[in-house]
Every structure is written in structure tokens, then in C-alpha cells.
């Protein structure tokens, strides 16, 4: 009878609960990452697009974010796949986390001094490549380190971190724009990204993968491994589709908020209006994430919370379909926040429970993270014609509501998660 070989720590399913210190460092690294993503998307890139070509600011913004999102689609699973095959003494994930932060910081500095659209595109592509590599590693840390009964709690903290990164990023860059303009705003984002990544890399463990367990590095095997068959892994496919539709709905609802406040609501101070909306959104997101994460882990159920979150997000978008005014925006912001917070708390728990194989965790999560990045390609491509020819902002928010409803339908098909 052959002896069953015990899996190394890097591949074994985690059973020990993670402590508050580890969660805090993951939390701050995620704040830094999402600040690096959303401060440019919400404030810096739209401002820069308007400065470079005021007459075509929406088209410039869509071009830059769309091309950057294509880079993100490639970077996330690619870095994940490479980390799954990394046998460094410093671990599988940390070297790539550090490298991603460095590349992103370089891209932010390119953006700080970009005199034309071409360099804007280059800078944002570097940012997306670096931050999506870092994202793949931070999400993989949950599957590597956090036991299943604790994952919704940690997922809730990651959702809160995403919100705080978004809100803090908007606050920081709006203040710095008043003081010194775009360059200081981009430089501050770069410094924060580096600090968050360094703290996590230097102060948390990362198990080394023994060379004997490294997956095949042959090109044919690597390319074949990027495909995850929906027939063999249907739960993975349905969960991916749900995550994509939530991301698409969120992109429709949030990417153009600054222009919405300026051009549809006619807010007298769109920058301040955006900060107020994000503050309401953020406070509600914290509540949604903490409550959903706690009760989801306690009950072991994920799908009911995804369904409820999708419904709340659809209602938030529906308000802006009917009314494009400041009152409706104030009402929609906390609804969207509580829905997205509840979704994020349980989504990471659900998604890590449908991964096909432990040795490909980061690659598989990178494929799932495409569902975060692909909406940034699809949404700008669809938003321009929606705004120009299909009814403007009411139709855009209707598309947001429809996307979240479709997500709710898709999650009901996941059988392996309650």
C-alpha cells in the first residue's frame, strides 16, 4: 500500500484562523491598492483628460481606461500563473506583490508628467499591470492562509478596504489638486501603494513552494492550464459570470459619476458632490460588509447574501434611472454601498470555495479577477454609445440595474456553495 504524501504548507488547505495582525496588514495593503486604482479613475484621469482635450474628454477617458483594462485582463492571471510556479525562498506571492507595487508606482509617475494622450495610455497601462499583479497576490493570500469558516469575515474587511481606498483616494487627490495640481496627486498615490505593499510583504509569512511540487512550466501545458472548462467546473463558471455582471453593473454606475454630477445633475461643485456621495457610499459599505460577513460565516451560507446584495444594488441604480438630481444621488449612494459591501464580504468566500485545484490557486483567482477587469473594458465601450444615442444617463443606470439582476440569476446556478 503506497504512502500518502502530505501536502506542503503552500498547497495545504488552511485550518488555523488568521489573527488580527495579519488581517490588519492585508487590510492596509488593500486600501493602498484600491486607492491606486480609484483615485486616478474617479478624479485624476478625468481631470487630465479634460485638460488635454476638453471637447472630447469622455472619449479620451474611455480610451485610456479601456486600454488599461485590457492590460489588466492579461496581467492578473499571468502574474497568478507565474506565482504558482515560483519557488523563491521568500515565498510564492510576496516577490510578485513587491514587483507589482513598483511597476504601478512607476506608471503613476509617468501619468504625473504625461503631456499627451499617448503617455497617459502608457502610464495607466503600467498602473493596471502592476496593481492587477498585486491584486492577484492579495486575493491569493486569502485562499492560501484563511480557513473557509473565516473567509466572509476577511472578505468583508477586503470590501471595506476597497471602499476606504476609494474614498481616501478621492479626498487625498482633491486636496492635493488644490495645493499643487495633478503631479502631486499621482505621486501621493504612488507612495501609498509602495507603503501598503511593503508593510504586507515584510511583516507577513509566505510559504515556500518545494521545487518537487512546482507545476509544469512547458509552454503547451501553461497555455492549456489557463483554460478552465465550464463543463468540468460549472460552479466556477457560474460564480465567474456572477462576479463579472456585478462588476459590470458597478462600472456602469460609478465610472462616470464625476461627469454625471457635472453634466446631468448640474451640481455647482462636482468635486465636493463626489466626495459627499463617496462618504455616504463608504459608511453604508462598512455596515453591509460587517453584517453580511458575520452572518454568512456564522450560517455557512453565501448565496442568499449575494441575492439580497444584487437586489439592493439594482434598486440604487433604479433610483437614478427615474431621477437625475442631487436628492436621488444622495439616496442611491448608501444603497449602492450597503449592497456592494454585502456582496464583497461573501463573494471572496464563495469564489475561493469553487477553485478547481490548490496548486493553481493564484492563476484560477487571476481568471476570476478578470471579472473585475473585463467590465472596465466593456463598460467604456458601451457607455459612449449609451450616452450619445440610447437615452443618456437614465439608460446607463438602467444597464447597471439589469447587470446586477442577471448576476442574481447566475449565482442561483452555483451548486457547491449554499
Phi, psi and omega in degrees: 000125184286148181279133178281122183278129180287137180291144175292165183304323183297336184249345183290148176290126183294142179235334181278130180295139178283151184266172185298324181297315179296315180297323180295318180292321175297319180301311182290326176296321178290323174302313181298317181298310185287332172298318179295334178276307193271334175299315173295314185297318186276330187233303191292312181294316175300319178298316182293320177299319180292323179293322183280327182202083186299325183289335183234038187298321180295319181294318178296313179300317179295320179298311183296310182290326180293313179294320178299323180292326175299318177298319179299323179301323182278317188295320187297303178290330181295314178294321177300315180297317179295320180292326177298340182252009182270126181245031181297149176297339178272003177107178181275326192258319189301319179300324181282329174299313181295317180296320179297317179297320181294317179295317179298317179298320177298318179295321178296325178288327173298315179298325183302330185237019182290120182268356183208174184292325181299316179286332172300315180298314180300312181299315182291329175296318177297317179299313182294321178297313183292313184289329177286329171295317177296319179299316179302323181285320181291324175291321178298328179300329179292313179293326181286326193243335190259125177292153185307316182294353181248000191287327178291324176299312179292322177299323176297319178295322178295320176297318177296320179297321178298316179296312182297321176300320180294311183291311180299323178298315179297317180297311183300312186285327177296318178296314182290329176299321179293329183277315190214006175086190186301316185304316181292325177299313179294320180296321178297319177300318180298316181296320181291319177300313180297319181294316180296317179293317182297318180299316181291316182294319187278341189238010175232152180283156176214108187297139178278137176272120176299143183303325182298338182258003182292131177296163181303138178254007177296139186305316182298317180292320180297313181295320178296326184287342178291337180272129175246112187294121175298331180291318181281331183229068184296324180298319177300316182294315180294320179295321177299314180299319177299314182297320179297314183292325174297316179297321179293316178299318179294321179295315176302323186277340189237334188298328187247025183298320181297315178292325178299313179296325183282314191261335181254312179281332183060044178293138184292336178220083185302324180299312178294321178301319178297319179297319179296314178300317181292328177295315177296316178302315184293316180298318179292324179299318178302314180298311181299317182293316182293317182291311182295318179299317181297308185286331177292315177295321182295321183268341185076009182256143181240315190298320179301327181286325175295317180297315180295318180297318179299319180296316181295318179296322178295320177297318179301314179294323180299325177301321182278346171290318185279319183232127173250070178220173185295323179297315179296321178297320178294325179285322183289327186301308179292329176296314177299320181296313182293324178292314182291325177297315178297319179297311183298325181298317184266340184297312181297322177297313181295315184294322179288342179275351180249015180291137183292319187211141181296323185288347179244026185307309186293320178296314181296319176292329174296321175296319176296321181293344171302328178295339172281323188271323183302322176301333178288342172274312185291316185300311178299324180295323182274331185294317182303309178292329177298313181292323186276323192233346190243024172113003175072211187296326175302319178291326179296315180287333173295320176297323177297314180296317180298321180298317181289328176294318178297321177302318179298321178295316183295322184293336179293343181274350177286118187262332187276356180234134181282000000 
